[in-house]
Amino acid sequence: MRNRRASISLEEIISNTQHQFQDEEEENCTSRIRVRSVQAASSIDVVAVLSKVFGGGVARTQQSDMNGIAGSNNNLAPNNINNQLSEFFASSPPIRHVFGRTNIIIQLSPPPPDCPPSLAPSVPRYIAIYRFGSVVFFNVTTSEASKLLEQIKKHSIDPIAVGFERREFFEMGLQPQLETATGVITADRAIVRELDMNTVGVVSNIMGRKLNFVVLKGSNDKHTNIFVSPETVALDWHNDTVDELLASFSNINTSVERTGNFSSMERNMLFQVVARNNSLFIDMVSKLGIKDRSDTAWHLSQYEGLHYGMREQFDLDERFRHIEFKLDLIQQNAKFFL
């Protein structure tokens, strides 16, 4: 009993020390950056968005095959912008952009000194736009993000109606005196030394991917609005879809068990289940890139802590393994009928 009490006391001391250390780090932050990620559509034409929304042409940019590693210094001057965005771009014009394998990151000037208290006036703003439909905003207000999303959706496939997008929020604290690029990382915030293209590339790489494929459809084929905590977003759509496939497979199995016959209709349904099963796995690995390592973290080791810390906090690997187990279960049992 004494040992148990001692163990509890030691755990409490460690926990309190960790919280105290985190609080001290947060107090030393010079700025707090709000990060919001939105699933805007099933696919976005990032080149069209750069040209039509942000006024930049691909002919004036140096492309980079590394996600988040700076490779362009050309100014972007929006030419044909509507009245909704004219004020925004007048105060924070785009100044550079970088193409990645699946995204584009656009850096804008810092917000004006009289900006809302939710913004950091001395810190540049960033917008990361992913081909698979996610958009991640750094140091941008809700109102500004909504206006930008409205224009971005004009260059997308299957845009999600306003109010039905999946959204997630994160916070970054800037602490220039950090000896390393990254400090404490939790489920809802990260302490970093500075906010630059590389940091934005790593953070948006996690947040953009974890929002992909989260549009759920009901029986009436209308979008269903579901909000969950940051840890549960990564692969929710895949998990729900796999559960539906398992239910379909269970119905087929029950029918065969009851009748002893495998009808042509059930055979066709099984083929559809197996095909959908394979498509889901391919989507997670290739399109969503769950197993991919951040190019920034690969080439610049100082960002490894941020990349792996966020993956751990968002539980991406464990969620992938959970869904992979279900997909494998369907595949293995389908062999009995095929």
N, C-alpha and C positions, 0 to 999 in steps of 0.2 A: 504493500500500500504506500509505503514511504517512497519507493522508487517511482511508482506511478505519479505521486504528487510532485516529485522532483522533476519527472519528465514533463509533466504539464507546465510546471513553472518555467522550465527551460524553454519549452515551445512558446510560452507567452512572452518571455524575454526576447527570443529571436524575432517573433512576430512584431512586437512593439518596436524593436530596433530597426527592422525593415521599414515599418511605417514611418518612423521618425526620419530615417535616411531619405525616404521618398519625399516626405514633406519638406525637408531641408533642400533637396534638389529642386523641387517645384518653386520654393520661395526664391531661389536664385535665378529663376527664369526671367529674362529681360522682356520676352514677348510670348504670348500664347496664340497659337494659330488654330483656327477651326478648320477641320477637314470634313467635307461631306461628299459622299459618293451616291450616285443615282443610276439606276438601271433605266435608261431612256428608251431603248429599242432593242430589237434582236440583232441589228447590225447597223453600223454607222460608216458612211463614206468620209473618212478623216481628211482626205485630200480636198474634197468639196467643202467641208467645214472650214478648213484652213483658208481656202480661197474666197468663199462666199460670206462666211461669218466674220472671220478675222482679217480678211483683206490680204492674205499672203498668197503668193503663187509658188508652185513647186519649182519653177524655173529659177527662183531666187534663193533656194535653200540647198544646203549641203546635207544630204541624207546620212543618217547613222544607223547602223544595224545593231546598235547597242541600246537597249532600253534604258533611258535616263541619263546617258553619258553625253554631255554637251557637244554639239557638232555644228551649230549654226549661230551666227551672230548678226544676221540680217534683220533690219528693222521691218516690222510689218505695219503698214499704214492702211487701216480699213478704208476702202473707197466708197463702196455702196452699202452703207449701213442704214438701218431704219431709225426712226425717231426714238424707239424704245432703247436702243443701245448707244445712241450718239452721245448721251451724257456719260455713260459708263466708259466708253472708249476715250472720251475727251479727258477724263481724269486718270485713267489707267490704260494707256495705249499698249498694244502688244509690242514687245521689243525683240524677242527671239523665239525660236522654236526648234524642236528636235524630233525627228522621226525615229520610232522604234520598230520592232518587228510587228507588233500588233497595235501600236498606238502612236499618238503624237502628243508631245508635251509643249504647251505654249506658256511662255513667261510674259507677264504684264508688269507694268510699272506699279510701284506701291500705291495704295489708296491715298487720297488727299489727307492733309492734316486734320481736317474737320470731319473725318469719317466716323461712322457709328462706333461705339465702344467695343463692339464685338470684333472689330478688325484691328490689325496691327499696322499702324500708319507707316512704319519704317521698313516693312518687310515686303518684298515683291509678291505678286499674286501669280498663281499657277493654275492651269487647267489641263488635266490629262484626259484625252478622249480615246477610247478603245474601239477597235473595229467590231468587237463582239457586243457593243451596245452600252457599255458603262462609261460614265463621265465622273471624274473626281475633281472637286474644287478645293483650292487652298486659299484661305484668306479672302473669301468671297461671301457676301451676305446672301441670305435666303432669297430675297427679292431679286438680286442681281443674277443668282444662279437660275432662277425660274425664267427670267428673260432670255438668258443665254440658251437654256435648254429648249425653249420654244423655237429658236432659230436653228439649233443643232438638229432637232427632230425633222426639220424640213429636208435634211440630207441623209435620212435613215430609212431602214426597212422595218415595217411593223412597229411604228412608234407607239409607246405606251401612253394612254390618256393621262392628262394632268390629274394628280391626286391618287393615281393607281401605281405610280412608280415605287419600286423598292428603294428605300433610302437608308443609309447608315452614317453615323457621325463618329468622329475621332478628334482628338486634340493633340497638338504638338507644342511642347514648350522649348523655347530657344534658350540655350545656356552657353554663350560663347567661351566661357572659361573652362569648359570640359576638356580634359586631356585627350579623350577619344571622340570619335564622331557620334557615338550614341551613349546615352545614359540609361536611366530606368525606363523599362517598357512594361506597360500594363495592358489590360484588355481595352481600355478606353483612352489611353494617352501614351505618348513617347517623348522622352527628353532627348533632344539632339543639339549638336553644337551650332549648326546653321541650317537654314532652309535654302537649298540650291537645287539645280537640276538633278543631281545624283540622289539626294535625299528624297525629292519628290518622285523620282523614278522608282525607288525601292518601295515607298509607302503606297503609291498608287498602283503598283504592280500587285500588291496583296489585296488592297481594297477593291480595285477594279475587277479582279478575277473572282473575288469572293461574292460579288454581286451578280455575276453572270448567270443566266438561265434561272432567274427567280420569279418569272412571270408564271403564275399558276392559273390554269383555266378550269372553270367549273363546267357543269353539265350544260349550261346555257351558252358556253363559249365566250363568256364575258370575263374580263380580267378580275381576279380576286385580289384585294388589297390586304396584305399580311405583313406585319412588322414584327421583327424578332430582335433579340439582343445580338451584339456583334459576333459572339462566338458561334451563333447558329446559322449565320447567313451563307457561309461559303458554298455549301453544296445542298442546300435545302431542296431546290427544285429537283435535282437529280435523285435525292433520297425519296421524295414524295412520288416521283415517277416510277422509281424502282419498286416502291411498295405497291403501286397500282399494277405493275407487271407481275409481281408475286401473287397478288390477288387473282389476276386473270389466269395465271398458271395453276393456282390452287383450284379454281373452278373447273378447269379442264381435267385436272387430275381426279377431282371428286366425281365428275361425270363418268369418266372411264372406269373408275372404281365401282360405281353404282351399276352401270350398264354392261360393262365388259367390252364395249365397242368404242372405236375411235373414228368418229364420223369425219366426213370431208370438211364440214364446217369447222369442227374443232381442230382439224389439221391445219387449215388455213389460218385460224386464230393463233395456233402455236407458232407458225412461221412468222407471223407478225410480231409476236412476243420476242422471239429469238432475234429477229432483225432489229427491233427497237432496243433490245438488250445490248447488242453489239454497237449500235449507233451511240448509245449513251456513254459507253466506255471510251469510244474513239473521241467523242466530244470533250470528255473530261481531260484526256491526255493531250490531244492535239489542239483543239480550239481553245479550251479553257486553260490549258497548260498547267494543270495542278502540280505536275511533277517537275516542271521547269524551275531552274534556279535563276534568280535575277541576274541579268547581264552586268548590272552595276556591281553587285556583290561579287560576281565572278572575277571581274577585272580589277576592282578596287576593294582590297581586303578589309579596309576600315569600315565598310558598310555591311559586312557579314553579320555583325551583331544585330543590326536593325532588321535585316531580312529574316534571319532565323528567329529572332525574338518575336516578331509579329506573326510569323507562321505558327509559332508555339502558342501564343496568346489566342489566336483565332482557331487553333486546333485543326488546321487544314489537313495535316497528314492522317490523323486519327479518323477524321470524317471520310476521307478518301478510302481508307482501308475498310471502314464500315460498309460503304456503298459497294466497294469492290467485292466484298464477301457475298453480298446479296446477288450481285450480277453473276458471280461464279456459281452460286447455288442454282440459279435458273438455268445456266448453261449446262451444268453437269446433269441435272435432272431431265432436261429436254432430250438428252441423248437416248433416254429410254424409249421415247416415242418416235424418234427419228431414225 
